[in-house]
Amino acid sequence: MRGTASEATLVAVLAARSKMVKQVQADHPEWTDVHIMSKLVAYTSNQAHSSVERAGLIGGMRMKKLPTDSKFAVRGESLRKVIEEDKAAGLIPFFFCATLGTTPSCAFDRITELGPICNTEGIWMHIDAAYAGSAFICPEFRPLLDGVELMTSNLAAIFTYAHQAKFADSFNFNPHKLLLVNFDCSAMWVKKRADIIGAFKMDPLYLKHDHQESGLVTDYRHWQIPLGRRFRSLKLWFVLRMYGRQGLQQHIRKQVALAKEFESLVLEDERFEICAEVVLGLVCFRLKGSNDLNEVLLKRINSSRRIHLVPCQLAGQFVLRLAVCARTTESRHIREAWTHITQLASKLLHENQH
Ligand SMILES: *Cc1c(COP(=O)(O)O)cnc(C)c1O
């Protein structure tokens, strides 16, 4: 359990680096750590969250952003191509961060294509499912997890993703997003605990204890950056107890249904367009027309302070995003939001005619 997805990605990339350095050193004992590190290259999507690029920045490593397809997903082909080019240039690919549910448009990288490539190339695959991960407790959304292979259908399954992970070396999602847990609470799984402990283990005398070698105690201090930990699992436990599996599934289904309701309102209005498939609680939409027009619309929506939208850029277009987030959001809020948006849009379009 961690505070944030950003920490999980950072820990994953640092563990992957440490693993690769040791591996390369086994073949080239004369190479120094610094020499090997200077050759390492990590990849992620051009749609990945900024925290992934930041993990590369903090770790001082190359993090290349890969192009995405028309659904804003990374495909196997783009990864294969860049690996070949980089290997030919003498670089060592060591890490790929896939996203299930990207921040701009909730796109899903193709794990079934990317996973086998990472596994064959010995590249650590981390999956950032910060937002979308919670939805996988609903069977109907589980196909989105294809390639991570979740077998069981009960809530306990959310604790066992990574044990069954076919391709991923680590996986992370934020119960503090769709799963109703208060910030902060981020759950990370690592396929081989030795990989992560091997990277961060420190054993000063003052932290030694009698059960160290017994295997009975998992020392999570080796898994993370801070030494101490908050008791985050307690609040997760309370939420699980309070809502139960069905309650949480209902909550997620409601968020998605509200997003779909908003999508159908947008589709009924010819002045607007939907910009990405609506899969979970996020709707990407815009006025048909220029980016400037949409920027002005967004400014007016947000400065009127009744609702707040955060925009994104998709394929060069300025896009508005409606995200259903609150537990208390109801259909009438969605309809009110849409009425508000269309009123501002009508006014704007009218002004533009004169
Ligand atoms: C929200 C989000 C993050 C950042 O989450 P933190 O827990 O605040 O670090 C990273 N990646 C994705 C895909 C997200 O949705």
The ligand as a MOL file (V3000), in Angstrom:
LIG
                    3D

  0  0  0     0  0            999 V3000
M  V30 BEGIN CTAB
M  V30 COUNTS 15 15 0 0 0
M  V30 BEGIN ATOM
M  V30 1 C -4.4710 9.8920 -11.1300 0
M  V30 2 C -3.4600 9.2000 -11.9610 0
M  V30 3 C -2.0910 9.2340 -11.6210 0
M  V30 4 C -1.5690 10.0210 -10.4560 0
M  V30 5 O -2.0400 9.5130 -9.2680 0
M  V30 6 P -1.3940 9.9000 -7.8580 0
M  V30 7 O -1.8730 8.8110 -6.9830 0
M  V30 8 O -1.9440 11.2380 -7.4860 0
M  V30 9 O 0.0780 9.9230 -8.0130 0
M  V30 10 C -1.2170 8.5320 -12.4070 0
M  V30 11 N -1.6310 7.8290 -13.4860 0
M  V30 12 C -2.9280 7.7780 -13.8370 0
M  V30 13 C -3.3290 6.9820 -15.0400 0
M  V30 14 C -3.8870 8.4560 -13.0910 0
M  V30 15 O -5.1800 8.3900 -13.4430 0
M  V30 END ATOM
M  V30 BEGIN BOND
M  V30 1 1 1 2
M  V30 2 1 2 3
M  V30 3 2 2 14
M  V30 4 1 3 4
M  V30 5 2 3 10
M  V30 6 1 4 5
M  V30 7 1 5 6
M  V30 8 2 6 7
M  V30 9 1 6 8
M  V30 10 1 6 9
M  V30 11 1 10 11
M  V30 12 2 11 12
M  V30 13 1 12 13
M  V30 14 1 12 14
M  V30 15 1 14 15
M  V30 END BOND
M  V30 END CTAB
M  END
